[in-house]
Amino acid sequence: MKNDIVRLGLNLMAFTVIAGALLAVADSITAPIIAAQQQEAELAALLEALPVASTFVDGAEYLEGIEEGYPAVESIYVGLDEQGEQVGLLAKLSFKGYGGPIELMAGINQNGKIAGLKVLSHQETPGLGENITSESFVSQFVDKSTAAPLRTVKSTATDEHDIVAITAATISSEAVVDGLNQFMQLFNAVWGK
């Protein structure tokens, strides 16, 4: 009986070692593929947020020393055209929505107007808050000036800086507006628009 327990323990240990080794091999094979897919998705989001740019460079220097004033801004990129001229600023934003964190990519062109945005991930309520990804909601932000903060309204936009909230998802809508307002403030601070 004692030998059976020892043999069972050795068999379990051998199985665990083999399974661990197989998982390590699988991870080493899939990790670069996953990383490449994540980079592709981020590049697609950058292009959607600032379509006039053809390349993007890290703009971390714009956040140095002031990052605490813009907690929603996770990272900054500078969009360049084909000649290498700056055509806008982009930010990866992360902030709390109704259901959890929301991540999005937003771009502001050199004229101080929102060029686009792309929701990267969210945990908002299906059928309600998840509509922050809808074209009808996202398109409201395009061409809004950074001259004044955006504001959420519940019915009809009466001012150029109004964003009509998604029905029954005001918290999600306000979260996106607040995150973009932080980015707009940062843009105005570093590009002087």
FIGU-85097 format. One record per residue: x, y, z of N, C-alpha, C in turn. Coordinates in steps of 0.2 Angstrom, whole numbers, plus 5000, padded with zeros to 4 digits. Example, Ala and Ser with C-alpha at 12.3 -4.5 7.8 and 13.67 -1.06 7.14 Angstrom:
BEGIN
506649725039506249785039506649845039;506449895035506849955036506450005039;
This chain:
BEGIN
500449945000500050005000500450065000;501050065004501450125004501750134998;501950074994502250084988501750114982;501150094983500650124978500550194979;500650224985500550294986501150324984;501750304985502350334982502350334974;502150274971502150264964501650324961;501050324965500550374963500850444963;501150464968501450524969501950544964;502350494962502850504957502550504950;502050474949501650474942501350544942;501050574947500750644947501350694946;501850684949502450734948502650734941;502750674938502950664931502450694927;501850684928501350714924501350794924;501450814930501450894931502050924928;502650884928503250914925503150914917;502850864915502750854907502250914905;501650914909501150964907501451034907;501851054913502151114913502651134907;503051084906503451094900503051104893;502551064892502151074886501851144886;501551164892501251234892501851294891;502451284893502951324892503151334885;503151274882503351274874502751304870;502151294872501551324869501551394870;501751424876501751494877502351524873;502951494873503451524869503251524861;502851484859502651484852502151534851;501651544855501051584854501251664856;501651674861501751734864501951784858;502451774854502651824849502051834844;501651784842501051794838500551834841;500451824848499951874851500251944852;500851954853501152014853501052054846;501152014841501152044834500452064833;499952024835499252044834499052104838;499252114844499152164848499452234845;500052224842500352284839499952304833;499752254829499252264823498652304825;498352274830497652304833497852384835;498352394838498552464840498652504835;499052484830499152524824498552534820;498052494819497452504816497052554820;497052554827496652604831497052674830;497652674830498052734829497752764822;497752724817497552754810496852774810;496452744814495752764814495652824818;496052834823495952894827496252954824;496752944819497053004816497252984809;496752984805496852954798497352984793;497453054795497953094791498653074792;498753034797499453014799499652944795;500252944794500552874791500952834795;501352874800501752844805501652874812;501852834817501752864824502352854828;502552904832503052894836502852904843;503252884848503052884855503152964857;502652984861502653054863502653064870;502953014874503053014881503253074884;503753114880503953174883503453224884;502853224881502353264882502053254889;502053194892501753184898502253184904;502953194903503453204908503253254913;503253244919503053284925502353314925;501953294921501253314921500753264921;500953204921500553144920500053134926;500153164932499653154937499053204936;499153254932498653294930498153264925;498353214922497953184917497853104918;497553084923497553014925497252964920;496852994915496552954910497052934904;497552984904497952974898498552924900;498452864896498952814898499552814894;499552834887500152844883499952894878;500452924875500452974870500852964864;500552974858500952964851500853024847;501353044843501353094838501253064832;500753094828500653064821501053104816;501353074812501753104806501453084800;501553134795501353124788501853094784;501853084778502353044774502953084774;502953144775503553184775503853194781;503553164786503853164793503653224797;503153264795502853324798502353304803;502353334809501853324814501153344811;500653294812499953314810499453304815;499653284821499253274827499553234832;499153234838499253204844498753144845;498953094848498553034849498653014857;498152984860498252964866497852904867;498152854871497752794873497552814880;496852814881496552834887496252774890;496252774897495952724901495652754907;494952734908494552774913494052724915;493652744921493152694923492452714920;492152664918491452674915490952644920;490352634918489852604922490052534925;490252484920490352414921491152404923;491552444922492252434923492652484919;493352464918493752504914493552514906;493652574903493552584896494252604894;494452574888495052594885494952624878;495152674876495052704869495652734867;495752744860496252784857495852844854;496152904855495852964852496453004849;496253044843496753084840496453154839;496853204840496753274838497253294833;496953324828497353344822497753414824;498153434820498553494822498153564822;497553554819497053614820496653614826;496853564831496453564837495753544837;495653494832494953464831495053384832;494553354836494553284836494553254830;495053214828495053174821494653114821;494653074827494353014828494452984834;494052924835494252884841493952814840;494352774844494152704843494152674850;493552644852493552604858493952544858;494452534862494852474862494552414866;494352434872494052384876493552414881;493052374883492552404888492252344892;491952354897491552304901490852334902;490552374898489952404899489352364897;488752374900488152334899488052314892;487952254890487752234884487052264882;487052294876486352324874486252394876;486652424881486652494883487252524883;487652514888488352554888488852534883;488752474880489152444875489052484868;488552524868488452574862488952624862;489352634867489952684866490352664860;490252604857490652584851490252594845;489652614845489252624839489452684835;489352684829489552734824489152804826;488552794828488152854829488452894836;488652854840488952894846489652914845;490052874842490752894841490852954836;490352954831490453004826490253074828;489953084834489753144837490453184839;490953144840491553174843492053204837;491953184831492353204826492253274824;492753314823492853384821492653424827;492553404833492453444839493053484841;493053544842493653584844493853574851;494453584852494753574859494753644862;494453694859494353764862493953764868;493453714869493053714875492953644877;492853624883492653554885492053534882;492053464881491353434879490953424885;490253424883489853414889489253364886;489053324891488553274889487853304890;487453294886486753314886486253254885;485653254888485253194887484753194881;484653244878484253244872484553274866;484453334865484653364858485253414860;485753404855486353444856486153514854;486353564858486153634856486753674855;487353654857487953684856488453644853;488953664850489453624846489853584850;489853594857490253544861489853494865;489153494863488753444866488853374863;488753324867488753254865488153224868;487753204864487053174866487253104869;487053094875487153034879486752974876;487052914877486652854875486052844880;485452834877484952824882485052764886;484952774893485052724898485752704899;486152744897486952734898487252804899;486952844903487252914904487952904907;488052864912488752854915489252834910;489152784906489652764901489752824896;489252864894489352914889489752974893;489652984899489953034903490653014904;490852954905491552934906491952944900;491652934894492052944887492153014887;491653054888491753134887492253154892;492253134899492753154903493453134901;493553074899494153054897494453094891;493953104886494153154880494353224883;493953244887494153314890494853314893;495053264896495753264899496253264893;496153224888496553224883496553294879;495953324878495953394875496353444879;496253444886496653484890497453474889;497653414889498353394888498553424881;498153414876498353434869498453514870;497953544873497953624873498653644877;498753604882499353624886500053614883;500053564879500753544876500753574869;500253584865500253604858500053684858;499753704863499653774864499053804859;498553754858498053774853497453804857;
